[in-house]
Amino acid sequence: MKFFSINGSKNIVDFRTAVLRGIADDGGLYMPTQIPRLSPGFIEALPSLTLQEIALGVISRFIDDIPKNDLQNIIEQAINFGAPLKVLSERLSILELFHGPTLAFKDFGARFLANALAYFNKDEDKELIILVATSGDTGSAVANSFYKIGGIKVGLLYPSGMVSKTQEKQLTTMGKNIHAFEIEGTFDDCQCLVKKAFLDSDIKKKFNLSSANSINIARLLPQSFYYFYSYGQLKKILNQEKPIFTVPSGNFGNLTAGLIASQMGLPVNRFIAAVNANAIFPHYLRTGEYKPKAAIKTISNAMDVGNPSNYARVVALYSNHLNRIRRNIFSDSATDNETLQTIQEIYASFSYIIDPHGAVGCCVLKKYIKSTKSSVHSIVLETAHPAKFAESVESALKIKVEIPSRLADCLGKQKRAIKISNQFEDFKLALLEAI
Ligand SMILES: *Cc1c(COP(=O)(O)O)cnc(C)c1O
């Protein structure tokens, strides 16, 4: 399988190149030149396959420059935790994607990418620098995935004051090969700095650069594994097929991976792209006009994105046909108040504690059901553990959320970050000095 830049350059590359570059020389995102179809037999067998078996079956259709044995090792290192489906009712289940080391779904992509990069880098003598802009969860997932991996250093950029206390601790307390940059600006500023760094000749001269944002194709593809897995579990538990997938969305990487899964042959009724006050995508579906804006701060802050980077991939997957996109994807937004109310409703109905991101999903799903009278089962992707957003959850429910030990450990450590403005020259200087 080869990969192309969606900015239209004819430069087709192999998986290794796409992963190491992160972003194409023309500034475009990489996509596979075709979406492989899985056999009906594979789809049939999903209920009896493990997450790791599914992962290998899916990823080996995209990657032909890593031998299958090595690919299996990468999967075993990266996806060393589960994704249980919690069925709450005949019509609703929650896919818990927070059982990885940093309690968020980004562990899937980040750990796969880290292990793939370590594999590709093992024979190089030059150091590889991973630059990551994070609105909260990416950073800790990435930092954790690359921690102490030889020959690789990580630069994390996060918006000052716009991530939770817990997230900040996760981002800034690791040390060793992980360097945190606290940017006085928004997440979009951070993302912009990373994009500029990739195009800067001084920086490129000194380092081998790669990205671990959801723009990296090796981050994106592993996020399709759990769509297949949860489909199989739903069939096994309730004997239901063709679910709705409700995806709390920010940069739209998670949703894009789901769309890829469905184009590979996974039966899906519909996708619901649930967003918070940053309602760029619902506006696009309604009007056909894509209008990026500055990000607005919300309690589901990992989705505070005003210019979703995977929008271009979503559109590319449908060859720019707005009506086809509308048939497959419903999108709406939830306010912070609606999000808190939904946390209460889900707890009252099912004794289930959901985090603000999953709650945005449940809230938008409810709006969808109300407007369409749909009775189709929906799998809501729960993208973070509620303990990561304990302040919001506890204020909504008036109960204490238990903090898993893998999170509690870092809360007692000292923050270390380089604080700078959102100007590229400042960032460039700090980067060239610090790393
Ligand atoms: C990153 C993140 C999202 C948004 O995912 P995208 O792929 O950027 O759309 C949702 N919830 C949580 C907890 C996240 O960390």
The ligand as an SDF file (V2000), in Angstrom:
LIG
                    3D

 15 15  0  0  0  0  0  0  0  0999 V2000
   -8.5830   14.0130   21.4660 C   0  0  0  0  0  0  0  0  0  0  0  0
   -9.8100   13.7060   22.1940 C   0  0  0  0  0  0  0  0  0  0  0  0
  -11.0650   13.7700   21.5640 C   0  0  0  0  0  0  0  0  0  0  0  0
  -11.2070   14.1900   20.1250 C   0  0  0  0  0  0  0  0  0  0  0  0
  -10.6810   13.2690   19.2280 O   0  0  0  0  0  0  0  0  0  0  0  0
  -10.3460   13.7020   17.7310 P   0  0  0  0  0  0  0  0  0  0  0  0
   -9.7690   12.5100   17.0810 O   0  0  0  0  0  0  0  0  0  0  0  0
   -9.3850   14.8490   17.8080 O   0  0  0  0  0  0  0  0  0  0  0  0
  -11.6500   14.1370   17.1200 O   0  0  0  0  0  0  0  0  0  0  0  0
  -12.1780   13.4180   22.2990 C   0  0  0  0  0  0  0  0  0  0  0  0
  -12.0950   13.0770   23.5950 N   0  0  0  0  0  0  0  0  0  0  0  0
  -10.9140   13.0140   24.2380 C   0  0  0  0  0  0  0  0  0  0  0  0
  -10.8840   12.6430   25.6730 C   0  0  0  0  0  0  0  0  0  0  0  0
   -9.7420   13.3130   23.5670 C   0  0  0  0  0  0  0  0  0  0  0  0
   -8.5840   13.2500   24.2080 O   0  0  0  0  0  0  0  0  0  0  0  0
  1  2  1  0
  2  3  1  0
  2 14  2  0
  3  4  1  0
  3 10  2  0
  4  5  1  0
  5  6  1  0
  6  7  2  0
  6  8  1  0
  6  9  1  0
 10 11  1  0
 11 12  2  0
 12 13  1  0
 12 14  1  0
 14 15  1  0
M  END
$$$$
